[in-house]
């Protein structure tokens, strides 16, 4: 939240580097859709109170990701899809949500 855009980009690149080197699972919580898409393999959208799974978006962008990728048509398309889901406020990928719920 309090980081300027350039510092945020550097931090996101560092988080990606750490993840790629360690292979550890990271759960990253953000309200920044672009940041979520840049860092994630899946973006999970929650409903407003109470927070429940509303939609899961697979992010099939190659790694390592670069800041230049954030200007690509594919990246921008993903941003628009996620934002549209948030604005609708309704489940979109109910099969994926059900699958996650079945996993316990």
N, CA, C and O atoms as a GROMACS GRO file, in nm:
protein
  416
    1UNK      N    1   0.078  -0.119   0.000
    1UNK     CA    2   0.000   0.000   0.000
    1UNK      C    3   0.083   0.126   0.000
    1UNK      O    4   0.057   0.216  -0.080
    2UNK      N    5   0.183   0.136   0.089
    2UNK     CA    6   0.257   0.261   0.105
    2UNK      C    7   0.380   0.268   0.014
    2UNK      O    8   0.456   0.365   0.022
    3UNK      N    9   0.400   0.170  -0.071
    3UNK     CA   10   0.516   0.171  -0.160
    3UNK      C   11   0.486   0.249  -0.287
    3UNK      O   12   0.375   0.246  -0.339
    4UNK      N   13   0.588   0.321  -0.337
    4UNK     CA   14   0.570   0.386  -0.467
    4UNK      C   15   0.576   0.278  -0.575
    4UNK      O   16   0.620   0.165  -0.548
    5UNK      N   17   0.533   0.311  -0.696
    5UNK     CA   18   0.519   0.212  -0.803
    5UNK      C   19   0.652   0.143  -0.836
    5UNK      O   20   0.654   0.022  -0.857
    6UNK      N   21   0.761   0.217  -0.840
    6UNK     CA   22   0.890   0.157  -0.874
    6UNK      C   23   0.938   0.060  -0.766
    6UNK      O   24   0.989  -0.048  -0.797
    7UNK      N   25   0.921   0.098  -0.641
    7UNK     CA   26   0.960   0.010  -0.531
    7UNK      C   27   0.872  -0.114  -0.529
    7UNK      O   28   0.921  -0.224  -0.503
    8UNK      N   29   0.742  -0.098  -0.555
    8UNK     CA   30   0.651  -0.213  -0.559
    8UNK      C   31   0.694  -0.310  -0.669
    8UNK      O   32   0.695  -0.431  -0.648
    9UNK      N   33   0.729  -0.258  -0.786
    9UNK     CA   34   0.776  -0.345  -0.895
    9UNK      C   35   0.901  -0.423  -0.852
    9UNK      O   36   0.910  -0.543  -0.876
   10UNK      N   37   0.995  -0.355  -0.789
   10UNK     CA   38   1.117  -0.421  -0.743
   10UNK      C   39   1.086  -0.528  -0.638
   10UNK      O   40   1.144  -0.637  -0.641
   11UNK      N   41   0.994  -0.498  -0.547
   11UNK     CA   42   0.955  -0.596  -0.445
   11UNK      C   43   0.888  -0.717  -0.508
   11UNK      O   44   0.914  -0.831  -0.468
   12UNK      N   45   0.802  -0.694  -0.608
   12UNK     CA   46   0.736  -0.805  -0.675
   12UNK      C   47   0.836  -0.893  -0.749
   12UNK      O   48   0.823  -1.015  -0.748
   13UNK      N   49   0.936  -0.832  -0.812
   13UNK     CA   50   1.041  -0.910  -0.878
   13UNK      C   51   1.120  -0.991  -0.775
   13UNK      O   52   1.157  -1.105  -0.802
   14UNK      N   53   1.146  -0.932  -0.658
   14UNK     CA   54   1.217  -1.003  -0.553
   14UNK      C   55   1.134  -1.119  -0.498
   14UNK      O   56   1.187  -1.228  -0.476
   15UNK      N   57   1.006  -1.097  -0.476
   15UNK     CA   58   0.918  -1.206  -0.430
   15UNK      C   59   0.917  -1.319  -0.531
   15UNK      O   60   0.925  -1.436  -0.494
   16UNK      N   61   0.907  -1.285  -0.660
   16UNK     CA   62   0.909  -1.388  -0.764
   16UNK      C   63   1.040  -1.465  -0.762
   16UNK      O   64   1.040  -1.588  -0.774
   17UNK      N   65   1.152  -1.395  -0.747
   17UNK     CA   66   1.284  -1.459  -0.743
   17UNK      C   67   1.294  -1.556  -0.626
   17UNK      O   68   1.339  -1.669  -0.642
   18UNK      N   69   1.251  -1.512  -0.508
   18UNK     CA   70   1.254  -1.598  -0.390
   18UNK      C   71   1.167  -1.721  -0.412
   18UNK      O   72   1.208  -1.833  -0.379
   19UNK      N   73   1.048  -1.701  -0.468
   19UNK     CA   74   0.957  -1.814  -0.493
   19UNK      C   75   1.020  -1.913  -0.591
   19UNK      O   76   1.015  -2.034  -0.569
   20UNK      N   77   1.080  -1.861  -0.699
   20UNK     CA   78   1.140  -1.949  -0.800
   20UNK      C   79   1.260  -2.026  -0.743
   20UNK      O   80   1.284  -2.140  -0.782
   21UNK      N   81   1.335  -1.964  -0.653
   21UNK     CA   82   1.452  -2.029  -0.594
   21UNK      C   83   1.414  -2.132  -0.489
   21UNK      O   84   1.481  -2.235  -0.476
   22UNK      N   85   1.308  -2.107  -0.414
   22UNK     CA   86   1.272  -2.196  -0.303
   22UNK      C   87   1.166  -2.298  -0.339
   22UNK      O   88   1.163  -2.408  -0.283
   23UNK      N   89   1.078  -2.263  -0.433
   23UNK     CA   90   0.968  -2.353  -0.468
   23UNK      C   91   0.862  -2.365  -0.360
   23UNK      O   92   0.777  -2.454  -0.366
   24UNK      N   93   0.867  -2.278  -0.261
   24UNK     CA   94   0.770  -2.281  -0.151
   24UNK      C   95   0.636  -2.223  -0.195
   24UNK      O   96   0.630  -2.139  -0.285
   25UNK      N   97   0.530  -2.268  -0.130
   25UNK     CA   98   0.398  -2.212  -0.155
   25UNK      C   99   0.388  -2.077  -0.085
   25UNK      O  100   0.426  -2.062   0.031
   26UNK      N  101   0.336  -1.979  -0.159
   26UNK     CA  102   0.316  -1.845  -0.103
   26UNK      C  103   0.170  -1.807  -0.121
   26UNK      O  104   0.116  -1.818  -0.231
   27UNK      N  105   0.108  -1.762  -0.015
   27UNK     CA  106  -0.026  -1.705  -0.024
   27UNK      C  107  -0.007  -1.555  -0.009
   27UNK      O  108   0.036  -1.506   0.096
   28UNK      N  109  -0.040  -1.482  -0.114
   28UNK     CA  110  -0.017  -1.338  -0.118
   28UNK      C  111  -0.153  -1.270  -0.122
   28UNK      O  112  -0.232  -1.296  -0.213
   29UNK      N  113  -0.180  -1.184  -0.027
   29UNK     CA  114  -0.308  -1.115  -0.020
   29UNK      C  115  -0.287  -0.970  -0.064
   29UNK      O  116  -0.202  -0.900  -0.010
   30UNK      N  117  -0.365  -0.927  -0.163
   30UNK     CA  118  -0.353  -0.791  -0.213
   30UNK      C  119  -0.487  -0.745  -0.269
   30UNK      O  120  -0.570  -0.826  -0.308
   31UNK      N  121  -0.506  -0.615  -0.273
   31UNK     CA  122  -0.622  -0.557  -0.341
   31UNK      C  123  -0.583  -0.507  -0.479
   31UNK      O  124  -0.667  -0.454  -0.552
   32UNK      N  125  -0.456  -0.522  -0.516
   32UNK     CA  126  -0.404  -0.474  -0.643
   32UNK      C  127  -0.411  -0.588  -0.745
   32UNK      O  128  -0.334  -0.683  -0.738
   33UNK      N  129  -0.504  -0.578  -0.840
   33UNK     CA  130  -0.528  -0.686  -0.936
   33UNK      C  131  -0.405  -0.712  -1.021
   33UNK      O  132  -0.369  -0.828  -1.044
   34UNK      N  133  -0.339  -0.608  -1.068
   34UNK     CA  134  -0.219  -0.624  -1.150
   34UNK      C  135  -0.109  -0.698  -1.074
   34UNK      O  136  -0.043  -0.786  -1.128
   35UNK      N  137  -0.090  -0.662  -0.949
   35UNK     CA  138   0.009  -0.727  -0.864
   35UNK      C  139  -0.025  -0.875  -0.845
   35UNK      O  140   0.063  -0.961  -0.851
   36UNK      N  141  -0.152  -0.905  -0.822
   36UNK     CA  142  -0.196  -1.043  -0.805
   36UNK      C  143  -0.166  -1.126  -0.929
   36UNK      O  144  -0.115  -1.237  -0.919
   37UNK      N  145  -0.198  -1.072  -1.045
   37UNK     CA  146  -0.175  -1.144  -1.170
   37UNK      C  147  -0.025  -1.162  -1.195
   37UNK      O  148   0.018  -1.268  -1.240
   38UNK      N  149   0.054  -1.061  -1.164
   38UNK     CA  150   0.198  -1.069  -1.185
   38UNK      C  151   0.260  -1.180  -1.100
   38UNK      O  152   0.346  -1.254  -1.147
   39UNK      N  153   0.217  -1.192  -0.974
   39UNK     CA  154   0.280  -1.285  -0.881
   39UNK      C  155   0.219  -1.425  -0.882
   39UNK      O  156   0.288  -1.521  -0.845
   40UNK      N  157   0.095  -1.439  -0.921
   40UNK     CA  158   0.022  -1.563  -0.894
   40UNK      C  159   0.020  -1.663  -1.009
   40UNK      O  160   0.037  -1.628  -1.126
   41UNK      N  161  -0.002  -1.789  -0.971
   41UNK     CA  162  -0.039  -1.893  -1.067
   41UNK      C  163  -0.191  -1.904  -1.073
   41UNK      O  164  -0.248  -1.949  -1.172
   42UNK      N  165  -0.255  -1.862  -0.963
   42UNK     CA  166  -0.402  -1.855  -0.956
   42UNK      C  167  -0.439  -1.732  -0.877
   42UNK      O  168  -0.377  -1.702  -0.774
   43UNK      N  169  -0.540  -1.660  -0.925
   43UNK     CA  170  -0.593  -1.546  -0.851
   43UNK      C  171  -0.730  -1.588  -0.799
   43UNK      O  172  -0.816  -1.630  -0.876
   44UNK      N  173  -0.749  -1.575  -0.669
   44UNK     CA  174  -0.874  -1.612  -0.605
   44UNK      C  175  -0.946  -1.484  -0.564
   44UNK      O  176  -0.891  -1.402  -0.490
   45UNK      N  177  -1.068  -1.466  -0.614
   45UNK     CA  178  -1.150  -1.350  -0.579
   45UNK      C  179  -1.248  -1.394  -0.471
   45UNK      O  180  -1.315  -1.496  -0.484
   46UNK      N  181  -1.255  -1.316  -0.365
   46UNK     CA  182  -1.346  -1.345  -0.255
   46UNK      C  183  -1.468  -1.254  -0.261
   46UNK      O  184  -1.462  -1.144  -0.317
   47UNK      N  185  -1.578  -1.300  -0.203
   47UNK     CA  186  -1.698  -1.218  -0.192
   47UNK      C  187  -1.680  -1.118  -0.078
   47UNK      O  188  -1.597  -1.139   0.010
   48UNK      N  189  -1.759  -1.009  -0.081
   48UNK     CA  190  -1.759  -0.921   0.037
   48UNK      C  191  -1.816  -0.998   0.156
   48UNK      O  192  -1.869  -1.107   0.140
   49UNK      N  193  -1.806  -0.942   0.270
   49UNK     CA  194  -1.849  -1.003   0.397
   49UNK      C  195  -1.970  -1.093   0.384
   49UNK      O  196  -2.073  -1.049   0.332
   50UNK      N  197  -1.963  -1.215   0.428
   50UNK     CA  198  -1.841  -1.282   0.471
   50UNK      C  199  -1.758  -1.324   0.349
   50UNK      O  200  -1.813  -1.356   0.244
   51UNK      N  201  -1.628  -1.325   0.364
   51UNK     CA  202  -1.539  -1.360   0.254
   51UNK      C  203  -1.550  -1.507   0.217
   51UNK      O  204  -1.511  -1.594   0.294
   52UNK      N  205  -1.602  -1.532   0.098
   52UNK     CA  206  -1.614  -1.669   0.045
   52UNK      C  207  -1.556  -1.669  -0.096
   52UNK      O  208  -1.547  -1.565  -0.161
   53UNK      N  209  -1.517  -1.787  -0.141
   53UNK     CA  210  -1.464  -1.798  -0.277
   53UNK      C  211  -1.570  -1.759  -0.378
   53UNK      O  212  -1.682  -1.811  -0.376
   54UNK      N  213  -1.535  -1.667  -0.467
   54UNK     CA  214  -1.627  -1.625  -0.572
   54UNK      C  215  -1.579  -1.672  -0.708
   54UNK      O  216  -1.659  -1.712  -0.792
   55UNK      N  217  -1.448  -1.668  -0.731
   55UNK     CA  218  -1.396  -1.702  -0.863
   55UNK      C  219  -1.247  -1.733  -0.851
   55UNK      O  220  -1.175  -1.672  -0.772
   56UNK      N  221  -1.202  -1.830  -0.930
   56UNK     CA  222  -1.060  -1.863  -0.937
   56UNK      C  223  -1.015  -1.845  -1.082
   56UNK      O  224  -1.073  -1.903  -1.173
   57UNK      N  225  -0.912  -1.765  -1.101
   57UNK     CA  226  -0.857  -1.740  -1.234
   57UNK      C  227  -0.720  -1.806  -1.246
   57UNK      O  228  -0.628  -1.768  -1.172
   58UNK      N  229  -0.703  -1.903  -1.335
   58UNK     CA  230  -0.568  -1.955  -1.359
   58UNK      C  231  -0.487  -1.850  -1.434
   58UNK      O  232  -0.538  -1.786  -1.526
   59UNK      N  233  -0.362  -1.833  -1.397
   59UNK     CA  234  -0.273  -1.737  -1.462
   59UNK      C  235  -0.165  -1.816  -1.534
   59UNK      O  236  -0.072  -1.868  -1.473
   60UNK      N  237  -0.179  -1.824  -1.665
   60UNK     CA  238  -0.089  -1.907  -1.746
   60UNK      C  239   0.014  -1.822  -1.820
   60UNK      O  240   0.036  -1.840  -1.939
   61UNK      N  241   0.078  -1.732  -1.748
   61UNK     CA  242   0.184  -1.651  -1.807
   61UNK      C  243   0.318  -1.717  -1.777
   61UNK      O  244   0.338  -1.773  -1.670
   62UNK      N  245   0.411  -1.711  -1.873
   62UNK     CA  246   0.541  -1.776  -1.850
   62UNK      C  247   0.620  -1.707  -1.740
   62UNK      O  248   0.601  -1.589  -1.711
   63UNK      N  249   0.710  -1.783  -1.679
   63UNK     CA  250   0.802  -1.730  -1.578
   63UNK      C  251   0.944  -1.746  -1.630
   63UNK      O  252   0.971  -1.838  -1.707
   64UNK      N  253   1.033  -1.659  -1.589
   64UNK     CA  254   1.011  -1.547  -1.500
   64UNK      C  255   0.931  -1.437  -1.570
   64UNK      O  256   0.947  -1.413  -1.690
   65UNK      N  257   0.847  -1.372  -1.493
   65UNK     CA  258   0.767  -1.261  -1.545
   65UNK      C  259   0.847  -1.132  -1.535
   65UNK      O  260   0.927  -1.112  -1.443
   66UNK      N  261   0.822  -1.045  -1.632
   66UNK     CA  262   0.893  -0.917  -1.634
   66UNK      C  263   0.791  -0.804  -1.622
   66UNK      O  264   0.672  -0.822  -1.648
   67UNK      N  265   0.840  -0.688  -1.583
   67UNK     CA  266   0.752  -0.571  -1.572
   67UNK      C  267   0.694  -0.538  -1.709
   67UNK      O  268   0.579  -0.496  -1.719
   68UNK      N  269   0.771  -0.556  -1.815
   68UNK     CA  270   0.721  -0.529  -1.951
   68UNK      C  271   0.598  -0.613  -1.985
   68UNK      O  272   0.514  -0.569  -2.063
   69UNK      N  273   0.587  -0.732  -1.927
   69UNK     CA  274   0.471  -0.818  -1.953
   69UNK      C  275   0.341  -0.753  -1.906
   69UNK      O  276   0.234  -0.786  -1.958
   70UNK      N  277   0.349  -0.663  -1.811
   70UNK     CA  278   0.227  -0.601  -1.757
   70UNK      C  279   0.159  -0.510  -1.859
   70UNK      O  280   0.046  -0.466  -1.838
   71UNK      N  281   0.228  -0.481  -1.969
   71UNK     CA  282   0.172  -0.397  -2.075
   71UNK      C  283   0.120  -0.480  -2.192
   71UNK      O  284   0.069  -0.425  -2.290
   72UNK      N  285   0.132  -0.612  -2.184
   72UNK     CA  286   0.091  -0.699  -2.295
   72UNK      C  287  -0.061  -0.711  -2.302
   72UNK      O  288  -0.129  -0.697  -2.200
   73UNK      N  289  -0.115  -0.737  -2.421
   73UNK     CA  290  -0.260  -0.754  -2.435
   73UNK      C  291  -0.315  -0.866  -2.347
   73UNK      O  292  -0.424  -0.853  -2.291
   74UNK      N  293  -0.240  -0.976  -2.333
   74UNK     CA  294  -0.286  -1.089  -2.250
   74UNK      C  295  -0.296  -1.049  -2.103
   74UNK      O  296  -0.394  -1.083  -2.036
   75UNK      N  297  -0.198  -0.977  -2.054
   75UNK     CA  298  -0.198  -0.933  -1.915
   75UNK      C  299  -0.314  -0.837  -1.890
   75UNK      O  300  -0.385  -0.849  -1.789
   76UNK      N  301  -0.333  -0.744  -1.979
   76UNK     CA  302  -0.442  -0.646  -1.966
   76UNK      C  303  -0.578  -0.715  -1.974
   76UNK      O  304  -0.671  -0.678  -1.902
   77UNK      N  305  -0.590  -0.817  -2.060
   77UNK     CA  306  -0.714  -0.894  -2.069
   77UNK      C  307  -0.745  -0.960  -1.934
   77UNK      O  308  -0.860  -0.960  -1.889
   78UNK      N  309  -0.642  -1.018  -1.872
   78UNK     CA  310  -0.662  -1.082  -1.742
   78UNK      C  311  -0.706  -0.981  -1.636
   78UNK      O  312  -0.794  -1.010  -1.554
   79UNK      N  313  -0.646  -0.864  -1.636
   79UNK     CA  314  -0.686  -0.759  -1.542
   79UNK      C  315  -0.834  -0.727  -1.559
   79UNK      O  316  -0.909  -0.718  -1.462
   80UNK      N  317  -0.876  -0.709  -1.683
   80UNK     CA  318  -1.016  -0.674  -1.710
   80UNK      C  319  -1.110  -0.786  -1.667
   80UNK      O  320  -1.218  -0.758  -1.614
   81UNK      N  321  -1.071  -0.913  -1.688
   81UNK     CA  322  -1.155  -1.026  -1.646
   81UNK      C  323  -1.171  -1.030  -1.494
   81UNK      O  324  -1.282  -1.046  -1.444
   82UNK      N  325  -1.061  -1.014  -1.423
   82UNK     CA  326  -1.068  -1.019  -1.277
   82UNK      C  327  -1.150  -0.902  -1.223
   82UNK      O  328  -1.234  -0.920  -1.136
   83UNK      N  329  -1.125  -0.783  -1.276
   83UNK     CA  330  -1.201  -0.666  -1.230
   83UNK      C  331  -1.349  -0.680  -1.260
   83UNK      O  332  -1.433  -0.640  -1.179
   84UNK      N  333  -1.384  -0.736  -1.376
   84UNK     CA  334  -1.525  -0.757  -1.410
   84UNK      C  335  -1.590  -0.853  -1.311
   84UNK      O  336  -1.704  -0.833  -1.270
   85UNK      N  337  -1.517  -0.958  -1.272
   85UNK     CA  338  -1.569  -1.053  -1.175
   85UNK      C  339  -1.593  -0.985  -1.040
   85UNK      O  340  -1.694  -1.010  -0.974
   86UNK      N  341  -1.501  -0.900  -1.000
   86UNK     CA  342  -1.515  -0.829  -0.873
   86UNK      C  343  -1.636  -0.736  -0.879
   86UNK      O  344  -1.714  -0.729  -0.784
   87UNK      N  345  -1.651  -0.664  -0.989
   87UNK     CA  346  -1.763  -0.570  -1.003
   87UNK      C  347  -1.897  -0.642  -1.007
   87UNK      O  348  -1.996  -0.593  -0.954
   88UNK      N  349  -1.901  -0.761  -1.070
   88UNK     CA  350  -2.025  -0.839  -1.074
   88UNK      C  351  -2.058  -0.892  -0.935
   88UNK      O  352  -2.174  -0.899  -0.896
   89UNK      N  353  -1.953  -0.928  -0.862
   89UNK     CA  354  -1.972  -0.979  -0.728
   89UNK      C  355  -2.039  -1.114  -0.723
   89UNK      O  356  -2.097  -1.152  -0.621
   90UNK      N  357  -2.033  -1.188  -0.833
   90UNK     CA  358  -2.098  -1.319  -0.836
   90UNK      C  359  -1.999  -1.426  -0.876
   90UNK      O  360  -1.901  -1.396  -0.945
   91UNK      N  361  -2.023  -1.550  -0.834
   91UNK     CA  362  -1.935  -1.659  -0.875
   91UNK      C  363  -1.932  -1.673  -1.026
   91UNK      O  364  -2.036  -1.670  -1.092
   92UNK      N  365  -1.813  -1.689  -1.080
   92UNK     CA  366  -1.801  -1.705  -1.224
   92UNK      C  367  -1.755  -1.845  -1.260
   92UNK      O  368  -1.809  -1.905  -1.352
   93UNK      N  369  -1.655  -1.896  -1.191
   93UNK     CA  370  -1.600  -2.026  -1.221
   93UNK      C  371  -1.642  -2.123  -1.111
   93UNK      O  372  -1.559  -2.168  -1.032
   94UNK      N  373  -1.770  -2.153  -1.105
   94UNK     CA  374  -1.824  -2.231  -0.994
   94UNK      C  375  -1.766  -2.371  -0.988
   94UNK      O  376  -1.755  -2.427  -0.879
   95UNK      N  377  -1.728  -2.429  -1.102
   95UNK     CA  378  -1.668  -2.563  -1.101
   95UNK      C  379  -1.534  -2.559  -1.029
   95UNK      O  380  -1.504  -2.648  -0.949
   96UNK      N  381  -1.453  -2.458  -1.056
   96UNK     CA  382  -1.323  -2.445  -0.990
   96UNK      C  383  -1.340  -2.418  -0.842
   96UNK      O  384  -1.267  -2.473  -0.760
   97UNK      N  385  -1.436  -2.335  -0.807
   97UNK     CA  386  -1.464  -2.305  -0.666
   97UNK      C  387  -1.508  -2.432  -0.595
   97UNK      O  388  -1.461  -2.460  -0.485
   98UNK      N  389  -1.598  -2.509  -0.656
   98UNK     CA  390  -1.645  -2.634  -0.596
   98UNK      C  391  -1.529  -2.732  -0.578
   98UNK      O  392  -1.522  -2.801  -0.477
   99UNK      N  393  -1.438  -2.738  -0.676
   99UNK     CA  394  -1.324  -2.826  -0.667
   99UNK      C  395  -1.235  -2.790  -0.549
   99UNK      O  396  -1.190  -2.878  -0.476
  100UNK      N  397  -1.210  -2.662  -0.528
  100UNK     CA  398  -1.130  -2.618  -0.414
  100UNK      C  399  -1.201  -2.650  -0.284
  100UNK      O  400  -1.138  -2.695  -0.188
  101UNK      N  401  -1.332  -2.629  -0.280
  101UNK     CA  402  -1.409  -2.657  -0.159
  101UNK      C  403  -1.404  -2.807  -0.126
  101UNK      O  404  -1.400  -2.843  -0.009
  102UNK      N  405  -1.403  -2.893  -0.229
  102UNK     CA  406  -1.397  -3.037  -0.207
  102UNK      C  407  -1.263  -3.081  -0.149
  102UNK      O  408  -1.253  -3.186  -0.086
  103UNK      N  409  -1.159  -3.000  -0.170
  103UNK     CA  410  -1.026  -3.034  -0.123
  103UNK      C  411  -1.015  -3.019   0.029
  103UNK      O  412  -0.916  -3.061   0.089
  104UNK      N  413  -1.118  -2.960   0.090
  104UNK     CA  414  -1.122  -2.950   0.234
  104UNK      C  415  -1.052  -2.831   0.283
  104UNK      O  416  -1.046  -2.808   0.404
   0.00000   0.00000   0.00000
